[in-house]
Amino acid sequence: MLVRFVFPDESGEKRRPAVVLSTEDYHRSRQEVVIAAITSNVERLLAGDHRIVGWQEAGLLFPSVATGVLRTIKQSLIERRLGSLAPVDLQAIRTGLAQALGL
């Protein structure tokens, strides 16, 4: 997804790709979506990060990393769908986040 990230101090916003992590049940009962930020900085991997293997198929312009940076945003901040992650990438993201969060 391409989403509008509002800066923590609310001084502005930036369009960024993100992975939707929350379920359809969650979306039906809330006006929010849980996402993980995506970055094109593939040189550094931190806890909870995953280098996306199928980045082109996911609609990304550059090699990218799904980060361990999680946010809850309003559904209205989603601008459009970019593509879909391959099941292997989505599972690796879930596994990395579960380890980082101690789940």
MOPAC internal coordinates of N, CA, C and O (Angstrom, degrees):
PM7 1SCF
backbone

  N    0.0000 0     0.00 0     0.00 0    0    0    0
  C    1.4361 1     0.00 0     0.00 0    1    0    0
  C    1.5217 1   109.39 1     0.00 0    2    1    0
  O    1.2310 1   121.33 1   -30.67 1    3    2    1
  N    1.2945 1   115.07 1   149.33 1    3    2    1
  C    1.4550 1   120.89 1   170.27 1    5    3    2
  C    1.5177 1   106.11 1  -102.06 1    6    5    3
  O    1.2310 1   120.75 1   -58.76 1    7    6    5
  N    1.3300 1   116.16 1   121.24 1    7    6    5
  C    1.4640 1   120.38 1  -175.28 1    9    7    6
  C    1.5242 1   110.12 1  -125.92 1   10    9    7
  O    1.2310 1   121.55 1   -21.17 1   11   10    9
  N    1.3112 1   114.64 1   158.83 1   11   10    9
  C    1.4660 1   121.05 1   174.36 1   13   11   10
  C    1.5201 1   107.25 1   -94.18 1   14   13   11
  O    1.2310 1   120.18 1   -68.54 1   15   14   13
  N    1.3319 1   117.26 1   111.46 1   15   14   13
  C    1.4557 1   122.61 1   176.24 1   17   15   14
  C    1.5156 1   108.20 1   -88.43 1   18   17   15
  O    1.2310 1   120.68 1   -58.55 1   19   18   17
  N    1.3075 1   116.30 1   121.45 1   19   18   17
  C    1.4611 1   121.14 1   173.87 1   21   19   18
  C    1.5202 1   107.18 1   -86.23 1   22   21   19
  O    1.2310 1   120.30 1   -47.88 1   23   22   21
  N    1.3438 1   117.03 1   132.12 1   23   22   21
  C    1.4529 1   121.17 1   178.93 1   25   23   22
  C    1.5179 1   109.67 1   -61.77 1   26   25   23
  O    1.2310 1   120.19 1   -33.41 1   27   26   25
  N    1.3465 1   117.24 1   146.59 1   27   26   25
  C    1.4746 1   120.49 1  -178.24 1   29   27   26
  C    1.5299 1   113.91 1   -53.02 1   30   29   27
  O    1.2310 1   120.25 1   145.95 1   31   30   29
  N    1.3326 1   117.12 1   -34.05 1   31   30   29
  C    1.4713 1   119.01 1   179.43 1   33   31   30
  C    1.5326 1   112.03 1   -88.62 1   34   33   31
  O    1.2310 1   120.91 1  -173.60 1   35   34   33
  N    1.3453 1   115.86 1     6.40 1   35   34   33
  C    1.4672 1   124.03 1   178.38 1   37   35   34
  C    1.5239 1   112.75 1    60.08 1   38   37   35
  O    1.2310 1   120.11 1  -154.21 1   39   38   37
  N    1.3471 1   117.39 1    25.79 1   39   38   37
  C    1.4567 1   121.25 1   179.61 1   41   39   38
  C    1.5224 1   112.93 1   -82.59 1   42   41   39
  O    1.2310 1   120.22 1   172.36 1   43   42   41
  N    1.3147 1   117.19 1    -7.64 1   43   42   41
  C    1.4561 1   120.95 1  -179.63 1   45   43   42
  C    1.5078 1   110.56 1   173.32 1   46   45   43
  O    1.2310 1   121.56 1    11.04 1   47   46   45
  N    1.3268 1   114.61 1  -168.96 1   47   46   45
  C    1.4487 1   119.87 1   179.40 1   49   47   46
  C    1.5172 1   109.58 1  -149.20 1   50   49   47
  O    1.2310 1   121.18 1   -15.27 1   51   50   49
  N    1.3312 1   115.35 1   164.73 1   51   50   49
  C    1.4491 1   121.71 1  -178.91 1   53   51   50
  C    1.5250 1   108.05 1  -144.90 1   54   53   51
  O    1.2310 1   120.45 1   -39.31 1   55   54   53
  N    1.3124 1   116.74 1   140.69 1   55   54   53
  C    1.4671 1   120.51 1   175.86 1   57   55   54
  C    1.5154 1   109.00 1   -81.51 1   58   57   55
  O    1.2310 1   121.12 1   -50.13 1   59   58   57
  N    1.3315 1   115.47 1   129.87 1   59   58   57
  C    1.4556 1   121.46 1  -178.26 1   61   59   58
  C    1.5217 1   109.67 1  -143.43 1   62   61   59
  O    1.2310 1   120.28 1   -30.80 1   63   62   61
  N    1.3311 1   117.08 1   149.20 1   63   62   61
  C    1.4651 1   118.76 1   171.24 1   65   63   62
  C    1.5294 1   109.42 1   -74.58 1   66   65   63
  O    1.2310 1   121.13 1   -26.97 1   67   66   65
  N    1.3170 1   115.45 1   153.03 1   67   66   65
  C    1.4638 1   121.27 1  -179.96 1   69   67   66
  C    1.5221 1   109.31 1  -152.56 1   70   69   67
  O    1.2310 1   121.47 1   -22.06 1   71   70   69
  N    1.3237 1   114.80 1   157.94 1   71   70   69
  C    1.4642 1   122.48 1   175.39 1   73   71   70
  C    1.5220 1   107.61 1  -102.41 1   74   73   71
  O    1.2310 1   120.40 1   -52.59 1   75   74   73
  N    1.3202 1   116.83 1   127.41 1   75   74   73
  C    1.4595 1   120.78 1   175.03 1   77   75   74
  C    1.5243 1   107.61 1   -80.39 1   78   77   75
  O    1.2310 1   120.96 1   -55.04 1   79   78   77
  N    1.3272 1   115.76 1   124.96 1   79   78   77
  C    1.4595 1   121.54 1  -178.04 1   81   79   78
  C    1.5219 1   112.98 1  -105.70 1   82   81   79
  O    1.2310 1   120.30 1   156.48 1   83   82   81
  N    1.3076 1   117.03 1   -23.52 1   83   82   81
  C    1.4652 1   120.26 1  -176.72 1   85   83   82
  C    1.5262 1   110.88 1   -78.52 1   86   85   83
  O    1.2310 1   121.68 1   -17.82 1   87   86   85
  N    1.3231 1   114.40 1   162.18 1   87   86   85
  C    1.4662 1   121.49 1  -174.11 1   89   87   86
  C    1.5319 1   111.80 1   -93.60 1   90   89   87
  O    1.2310 1   120.98 1   -12.74 1   91   90   89
  N    1.3078 1   115.73 1   167.26 1   91   90   89
  C    1.4662 1   121.02 1   176.66 1   93   91   90
  C    1.5251 1   111.16 1   -61.28 1   94   93   91
  O    1.2310 1   120.03 1   142.33 1   95   94   93
  N    1.3414 1   117.55 1   -37.67 1   95   94   93
  C    1.4707 1   120.45 1   176.11 1   97   95   94
  C    1.5202 1   110.72 1   -58.61 1   98   97   95
  O    1.2310 1   120.84 1   136.11 1   99   98   97
  N    1.3103 1   115.99 1   -43.89 1   99   98   97
  C    1.4666 1   121.38 1   178.32 1  101   99   98
  C    1.5287 1   110.03 1   -60.86 1  102  101   99
  O    1.2310 1   120.46 1   135.40 1  103  102  101
  N    1.3271 1   116.72 1   -44.60 1  103  102  101
  C    1.4742 1   121.50 1  -178.05 1  105  103  102
  C    1.5230 1   111.96 1   -65.67 1  106  105  103
  O    1.2310 1   120.40 1   144.03 1  107  106  105
  N    1.3248 1   116.85 1   -35.97 1  107  106  105
  C    1.4719 1   119.61 1  -179.78 1  109  107  106
  C    1.5237 1   112.02 1   -68.30 1  110  109  107
  O    1.2310 1   120.44 1   148.74 1  111  110  109
  N    1.3239 1   116.77 1   -31.26 1  111  110  109
  C    1.4614 1   119.43 1  -175.66 1  113  111  110
  C    1.5309 1   113.41 1   -96.00 1  114  113  111
  O    1.2310 1   120.08 1   171.86 1  115  114  113
  N    1.3115 1   117.46 1    -8.14 1  115  114  113
  C    1.4668 1   121.29 1  -178.33 1  117  115  114
  C    1.5296 1   109.48 1  -136.55 1  118  117  115
  O    1.2310 1   121.10 1   -15.31 1  119  118  117
  N    1.2908 1   115.50 1   164.69 1  119  118  117
  C    1.4590 1   121.09 1   175.86 1  121  119  118
  C    1.5334 1   111.55 1   -97.30 1  122  121  119
  O    1.2310 1   120.58 1  -170.42 1  123  122  121
  N    1.3305 1   116.49 1     9.58 1  123  122  121
  C    1.4529 1   122.04 1  -177.45 1  125  123  122
  C    1.5220 1   111.97 1  -113.60 1  126  125  123
  O    1.2310 1   121.68 1   -14.55 1  127  126  125
  N    1.3389 1   114.39 1   165.45 1  127  126  125
  C    1.4545 1   123.90 1   177.57 1  129  127  126
  C    1.5270 1   106.88 1  -134.42 1  130  129  127
  O    1.2310 1   120.25 1   -43.14 1  131  130  129
  N    1.3207 1   117.12 1   136.86 1  131  130  129
  C    1.4580 1   121.21 1   175.44 1  133  131  130
  C    1.5240 1   107.40 1   -92.87 1  134  133  131
  O    1.2310 1   121.04 1   -52.76 1  135  134  133
  N    1.3390 1   115.61 1   127.24 1  135  134  133
  C    1.4617 1   120.40 1  -175.72 1  137  135  134
  C    1.5219 1   110.79 1  -130.96 1  138  137  135
  O    1.2310 1   121.76 1   -19.71 1  139  138  137
  N    1.3315 1   114.24 1   160.29 1  139  138  137
  C    1.4702 1   122.13 1   169.08 1  141  139  138
  C    1.5177 1   106.56 1  -115.73 1  142  141  139
  O    1.2310 1   120.65 1   -45.64 1  143  142  141
  N    1.3173 1   116.37 1   134.36 1  143  142  141
  C    1.4579 1   121.66 1   179.44 1  145  143  142
  C    1.5244 1   110.27 1   -68.86 1  146  145  143
  O    1.2310 1   121.20 1   -29.84 1  147  146  145
  N    1.3286 1   115.30 1   150.16 1  147  146  145
  C    1.4629 1   121.94 1   175.38 1  149  147  146
  C    1.5261 1   107.46 1  -117.37 1  150  149  147
  O    1.2310 1   120.80 1   -42.10 1  151  150  149
  N    1.3289 1   116.07 1   137.90 1  151  150  149
  C    1.4618 1   121.50 1   177.90 1  153  151  150
  C    1.5224 1   109.85 1  -128.49 1  154  153  151
  O    1.2310 1   120.93 1   -26.93 1  155  154  153
  N    1.3260 1   115.83 1   153.07 1  155  154  153
  C    1.4665 1   120.26 1   174.89 1  157  155  154
  C    1.5310 1   111.06 1   -91.36 1  158  157  155
  O    1.2310 1   120.00 1  -177.52 1  159  158  157
  N    1.3357 1   117.61 1     2.48 1  159  158  157
  C    1.4627 1   121.58 1   175.99 1  161  159  158
  C    1.5322 1   107.78 1   -80.52 1  162  161  159
  O    1.2310 1   120.94 1   -87.53 1  163  162  161
  N    1.3207 1   115.80 1    92.47 1  163  162  161
  C    1.4714 1   120.85 1  -176.74 1  165  163  162
  C    1.5271 1   112.32 1   -93.40 1  166  165  163
  O    1.2310 1   120.27 1  -177.94 1  167  166  165
  N    1.3219 1   117.08 1     2.06 1  167  166  165
  C    1.4624 1   121.12 1  -177.57 1  169  167  166
  C    1.5199 1   113.10 1   -77.63 1  170  169  167
  O    1.2310 1   120.30 1   157.26 1  171  170  169
  N    1.3304 1   117.04 1   -22.74 1  171  170  169
  C    1.4641 1   118.43 1  -178.19 1  173  171  170
  C    1.5260 1   108.90 1  -128.73 1  174  173  171
  O    1.2310 1   121.42 1   -48.72 1  175  174  173
  N    1.3132 1   114.90 1   131.28 1  175  174  173
  C    1.4587 1   121.71 1   175.95 1  177  175  174
  C    1.5232 1   108.14 1  -117.45 1  178  177  175
  O    1.2310 1   120.80 1   -54.70 1  179  178  177
  N    1.3117 1   116.08 1   125.30 1  179  178  177
  C    1.4563 1   122.43 1   179.28 1  181  179  178
  C    1.5244 1   109.44 1  -110.92 1  182  181  179
  O    1.2310 1   120.18 1    -5.26 1  183  182  181
  N    1.3094 1   117.25 1   174.74 1  183  182  181
  C    1.4674 1   121.51 1   179.55 1  185  183  182
  C    1.5223 1   110.11 1   -54.39 1  186  185  183
  O    1.2310 1   120.66 1   -49.10 1  187  186  185
  N    1.3161 1   116.35 1   130.90 1  187  186  185
  C    1.4604 1   122.08 1   179.38 1  189  187  186
  C    1.5141 1   114.63 1    86.73 1  190  189  187
  O    1.2310 1   119.82 1   176.31 1  191  190  189
  N    1.3469 1   117.95 1    -3.69 1  191  190  189
  C    1.4687 1   121.57 1  -179.83 1  193  191  190
  C    1.5245 1   110.96 1   -87.31 1  194  193  191
  O    1.2310 1   121.12 1   -26.21 1  195  194  193
  N    1.3457 1   115.47 1   153.79 1  195  194  193
  C    1.4669 1   121.38 1   176.15 1  197  195  194
  C    1.5184 1   109.15 1  -144.19 1  198  197  195
  O    1.2310 1   120.77 1   -55.16 1  199  198  197
  N    1.3318 1   116.12 1   124.84 1  199  198  197
  C    1.4648 1   120.94 1   174.79 1  201  199  198
  C    1.5292 1   107.67 1   -72.98 1  202  201  199
  O    1.2310 1   120.41 1   -58.88 1  203  202  201
  N    1.3080 1   116.81 1   121.12 1  203  202  201
  C    1.4707 1   122.34 1  -175.46 1  205  203  202
  C    1.5215 1   109.46 1   -76.40 1  206  205  203
  O    1.2310 1   121.15 1   -61.73 1  207  206  205
  N    1.3241 1   115.40 1   118.27 1  207  206  205
  C    1.4626 1   121.28 1  -178.63 1  209  207  206
  C    1.5320 1   110.22 1   -71.63 1  210  209  207
  O    1.2310 1   120.29 1   130.78 1  211  210  209
  N    1.3150 1   117.05 1   -49.22 1  211  210  209
  C    1.4597 1   121.64 1  -177.70 1  213  211  210
  C    1.5239 1   112.58 1   -93.50 1  214  213  211
  O    1.2310 1   120.11 1  -128.62 1  215  214  213
  N    1.3335 1   117.40 1    51.38 1  215  214  213
  C    1.4706 1   121.27 1  -174.05 1  217  215  214
  C    1.5162 1   112.47 1   -63.60 1  218  217  215
  O    1.2310 1   119.51 1   142.49 1  219  218  217
  N    1.3332 1   118.55 1   -37.51 1  219  218  217
  C    1.4639 1   120.19 1   180.00 1  221  219  218
  C    1.5240 1   111.43 1   -67.48 1  222  221  219
  O    1.2310 1   120.65 1   137.04 1  223  222  221
  N    1.3329 1   116.35 1   -42.96 1  223  222  221
  C    1.4604 1   120.81 1   178.98 1  225  223  222
  C    1.5295 1   111.22 1   -65.09 1  226  225  223
  O    1.2310 1   120.91 1   154.53 1  227  226  225
  N    1.3276 1   115.86 1   -25.47 1  227  226  225
  C    1.4625 1   120.60 1   178.80 1  229  227  226
  C    1.5291 1   111.83 1   -81.07 1  230  229  227
  O    1.2310 1   120.58 1  -179.86 1  231  230  229
  N    1.3342 1   116.49 1     0.14 1  231  230  229
  C    1.4647 1   120.41 1   177.82 1  233  231  230
  C    1.5105 1   114.56 1    83.96 1  234  233  231
  O    1.2310 1   120.58 1  -164.78 1  235  234  233
  N    1.3302 1   116.49 1    15.22 1  235  234  233
  C    1.4643 1   120.66 1  -179.79 1  237  235  234
  C    1.5257 1   110.17 1   -88.96 1  238  237  235
  O    1.2310 1   120.25 1   -30.27 1  239  238  237
  N    1.3052 1   117.13 1   149.73 1  239  238  237
  C    1.4645 1   122.14 1  -176.12 1  241  239  238
  C    1.5198 1   113.28 1   -84.34 1  242  241  239
  O    1.2310 1   120.47 1   157.05 1  243  242  241
  N    1.3269 1   116.71 1   -22.95 1  243  242  241
  C    1.4615 1   122.11 1  -175.36 1  245  243  242
  C    1.5216 1   109.70 1  -137.75 1  246  245  243
  O    1.2310 1   120.07 1   -20.15 1  247  246  245
  N    1.3485 1   117.47 1   159.85 1  247  246  245
  C    1.4631 1   118.85 1   170.09 1  249  247  246
  C    1.5303 1   107.96 1   -52.86 1  250  249  247
  O    1.2310 1   120.63 1   -41.94 1  251  250  249
  N    1.3243 1   116.40 1   138.06 1  251  250  249
  C    1.4576 1   119.91 1  -170.35 1  253  251  250
  C    1.5202 1   112.94 1  -142.17 1  254  253  251
  O    1.2310 1   121.98 1   -16.47 1  255  254  253
  N    1.3418 1   113.81 1   163.53 1  255  254  253
  C    1.4578 1   122.91 1   177.80 1  257  255  254
  C    1.5227 1   108.16 1  -124.12 1  258  257  255
  O    1.2310 1   120.80 1   -50.21 1  259  258  257
  N    1.3302 1   116.08 1   129.79 1  259  258  257
  C    1.4692 1   120.78 1   168.69 1  261  259  258
  C    1.5172 1   105.10 1   -82.27 1  262  261  259
  O    1.2310 1   120.65 1   -58.43 1  263  262  261
  N    1.3160 1   116.36 1   121.57 1  263  262  261
  C    1.4637 1   120.23 1  -173.12 1  265  263  262
  C    1.5212 1   112.44 1   -91.24 1  266  265  263
  O    1.2310 1   121.59 1   -13.42 1  267  266  265
  N    1.2998 1   114.57 1   166.58 1  267  266  265
  C    1.4613 1   121.63 1   173.32 1  269  267  266
  C    1.5183 1   111.82 1   -82.75 1  270  269  267
  O    1.2310 1   120.51 1  -168.31 1  271  270  269
  N    1.3255 1   116.63 1    11.69 1  271  270  269
  C    1.4666 1   121.71 1   177.49 1  273  271  270
  C    1.5277 1   107.62 1   -85.60 1  274  273  271
  O    1.2310 1   121.16 1   -72.16 1  275  274  273
  N    1.3377 1   115.38 1   107.84 1  275  274  273
  C    1.4589 1   121.40 1  -176.47 1  277  275  274
  C    1.5180 1   110.07 1  -104.24 1  278  277  275
  O    1.2310 1   121.65 1   -32.63 1  279  278  277
  N    1.3289 1   114.44 1   147.37 1  279  278  277
  C    1.4601 1   120.62 1   177.44 1  281  279  278
  C    1.5084 1   109.26 1  -146.11 1  282  281  279
  O    1.2310 1   121.61 1   -25.78 1  283  282  281
  N    1.3038 1   114.52 1   154.22 1  283  282  281
  C    1.4517 1   120.92 1   168.73 1  285  283  282
  C    1.5251 1   105.99 1  -109.83 1  286  285  283
  O    1.2310 1   120.84 1   -55.83 1  287  286  285
  N    1.3328 1   115.99 1   124.17 1  287  286  285
  C    1.4610 1   120.09 1  -179.03 1  289  287  286
  C    1.5239 1   109.54 1  -125.96 1  290  289  287
  O    1.2310 1   120.69 1   -20.48 1  291  290  289
  N    1.2993 1   116.29 1   159.52 1  291  290  289
  C    1.4653 1   120.82 1   174.81 1  293  291  290
  C    1.5220 1   108.72 1   -68.92 1  294  293  291
  O    1.2310 1   120.67 1   -36.97 1  295  294  293
  N    1.3252 1   116.33 1   143.03 1  295  294  293
  C    1.4593 1   120.62 1   179.46 1  297  295  294
  C    1.5209 1   111.63 1   -57.68 1  298  297  295
  O    1.2310 1   120.31 1   151.13 1  299  298  297
  N    1.3255 1   117.02 1   -28.87 1  299  298  297
  C    1.4639 1   121.37 1  -178.64 1  301  299  298
  C    1.5300 1   112.63 1   -67.33 1  302  301  299
  O    1.2310 1   119.78 1   165.35 1  303  302  301
  N    1.3432 1   118.02 1   -14.65 1  303  302  301
  C    1.4588 1   120.95 1   179.03 1  305  303  302
  C    1.5275 1   112.73 1   -84.11 1  306  305  303
  O    1.2310 1   120.42 1   174.60 1  307  306  305
  N    1.3279 1   116.81 1    -5.40 1  307  306  305
  C    1.4661 1   120.52 1   175.65 1  309  307  306
  C    1.5223 1   107.78 1   -80.49 1  310  309  307
  O    1.2310 1   120.87 1   -57.70 1  311  310  309
  N    1.3285 1   115.95 1   122.30 1  311  310  309
  C    1.4590 1   120.14 1  -178.42 1  313  311  310
  C    1.5181 1   112.18 1   -88.36 1  314  313  311
  O    1.2310 1   120.87 1   134.32 1  315  314  313
  N    1.3407 1   115.95 1   -45.68 1  315  314  313
  C    1.4683 1   118.35 1   179.47 1  317  315  314
  C    1.5218 1   110.06 1  -167.58 1  318  317  315
  O    1.2310 1   121.91 1   -16.62 1  319  318  317
  N    1.3069 1   113.94 1   163.38 1  319  318  317
  C    1.4581 1   121.07 1   176.37 1  321  319  318
  C    1.5255 1   108.23 1   -85.75 1  322  321  319
  O    1.2310 1   120.70 1   -43.71 1  323  322  321
  N    1.3250 1   116.27 1   136.29 1  323  322  321
  C    1.4582 1   120.78 1   179.10 1  325  323  322
  C    1.5215 1   112.08 1   -95.37 1  326  325  323
  O    1.2310 1   120.08 1   141.15 1  327  326  325
  N    1.3131 1   117.45 1   -38.85 1  327  326  325
  C    1.4565 1   122.58 1  -176.41 1  329  327  326
  C    1.5121 1   108.84 1   173.35 1  330  329  327
  O    1.2310 1   120.78 1    17.61 1  331  330  329
  N    1.3124 1   116.12 1  -162.39 1  331  330  329
  C    1.4708 1   120.97 1  -179.87 1  333  331  330
  C    1.5125 1   110.09 1  -126.78 1  334  333  331
  O    1.2310 1   121.36 1   -38.43 1  335  334  333
  N    1.3277 1   115.01 1   141.57 1  335  334  333
  C    1.4589 1   119.75 1   174.55 1  337  335  334
  C    1.5186 1   109.74 1   -77.58 1  338  337  335
  O    1.2310 1   120.95 1   -35.24 1  339  338  337
  N    1.3191 1   115.79 1   144.76 1  339  338  337
  C    1.4579 1   120.86 1   173.96 1  341  339  338
  C    1.5256 1   108.06 1   -65.69 1  342  341  339
  O    1.2310 1   120.08 1   -33.40 1  343  342  341
  N    1.3406 1   117.45 1   146.60 1  343  342  341
  C    1.4630 1   120.15 1   179.07 1  345  343  342
  C    1.5292 1   113.48 1   -52.10 1  346  345  343
  O    1.2310 1   119.75 1   143.11 1  347  346  345
  N    1.3318 1   118.08 1   -36.89 1  347  346  345
  C    1.4685 1   120.93 1  -179.88 1  349  347  346
  C    1.5278 1   110.27 1   -64.53 1  350  349  347
  O    1.2310 1   119.75 1   141.15 1  351  350  349
  N    1.3261 1   118.08 1   -38.85 1  351  350  349
  C    1.4669 1   120.83 1   177.82 1  353  351  350
  C    1.5216 1   110.98 1   -69.19 1  354  353  351
  O    1.2310 1   120.29 1   135.74 1  355  354  353
  N    1.3163 1   117.05 1   -44.26 1  355  354  353
  C    1.4566 1   120.18 1  -179.23 1  357  355  354
  C    1.5257 1   111.37 1   -62.27 1  358  357  355
  O    1.2310 1   120.20 1   138.52 1  359  358  357
  N    1.3199 1   117.23 1   -41.48 1  359  358  357
  C    1.4649 1   120.39 1   178.63 1  361  359  358
  C    1.5258 1   111.16 1   -65.99 1  362  361  359
  O    1.2310 1   120.24 1   139.91 1  363  362  361
  N    1.3253 1   117.15 1   -40.09 1  363  362  361
  C    1.4686 1   120.44 1   178.57 1  365  363  362
  C    1.5267 1   110.80 1   -64.63 1  366  365  363
  O    1.2310 1   120.10 1   142.45 1  367  366  365
  N    1.3244 1   117.41 1   -37.55 1  367  366  365
  C    1.4714 1   121.20 1   177.18 1  369  367  366
  C    1.5211 1   109.60 1   -64.17 1  370  369  367
  O    1.2310 1   120.32 1   133.03 1  371  370  369
  N    1.3216 1   116.99 1   -46.97 1  371  370  369
  C    1.4722 1   120.64 1   179.18 1  373  371  370
  C    1.5247 1   111.51 1   -60.03 1  374  373  371
  O    1.2310 1   120.64 1   135.10 1  375  374  373
  N    1.3231 1   116.38 1   -44.90 1  375  374  373
  C    1.4637 1   120.69 1  -179.12 1  377  375  374
  C    1.5270 1   110.88 1   -63.87 1  378  377  375
  O    1.2310 1   119.86 1   135.32 1  379  378  377
  N    1.3205 1   117.87 1   -44.68 1  379  378  377
  C    1.4603 1   121.92 1  -179.77 1  381  379  378
  C    1.5194 1   111.57 1   -63.67 1  382  381  379
  O    1.2310 1   120.30 1   138.68 1  383  382  381
  N    1.3310 1   117.02 1   -41.32 1  383  382  381
  C    1.4644 1   120.29 1   178.98 1  385  383  382
  C    1.5270 1   111.32 1   -68.61 1  386  385  383
  O    1.2310 1   120.08 1   140.71 1  387  386  385
  N    1.3314 1   117.45 1   -39.29 1  387  386  385
  C    1.4607 1   120.34 1   178.00 1  389  387  386
  C    1.5268 1   110.45 1   -61.48 1  390  389  387
  O    1.2310 1   120.33 1   139.33 1  391  390  389
  N    1.3333 1   116.97 1   -40.67 1  391  390  389
  C    1.4544 1   120.15 1   178.56 1  393  391  390
  C    1.5235 1   110.74 1   -67.28 1  394  393  391
  O    1.2310 1   120.55 1   136.08 1  395  394  393
  N    1.3337 1   116.55 1   -43.92 1  395  394  393
  C    1.4640 1   120.87 1  -178.49 1  397  395  394
  C    1.5238 1   111.70 1   -64.51 1  398  397  395
  O    1.2310 1   120.56 1   146.23 1  399  398  397
  N    1.3400 1   116.54 1   -33.77 1  399  398  397
  C    1.4623 1   121.26 1  -177.51 1  401  399  398
  C    1.5273 1   113.02 1   -93.69 1  402  401  399
  O    1.2310 1   120.45 1   176.02 1  403  402  401
  N    1.3199 1   116.74 1    -3.98 1  403  402  401
  C    1.4592 1   120.61 1   179.61 1  405  403  402
  C    1.5139 1   112.59 1    70.41 1  406  405  403
  O    1.2310 1   120.22 1  -145.56 1  407  406  405
  N    1.3160 1   117.18 1    34.44 1  407  406  405
  C    1.4713 1   121.96 1  -179.65 1  409  407  406
  C    1.5172 1   112.40 1   -95.60 1  410  409  407
  O    1.2310 1   120.10 1   180.00 1  411  410  409

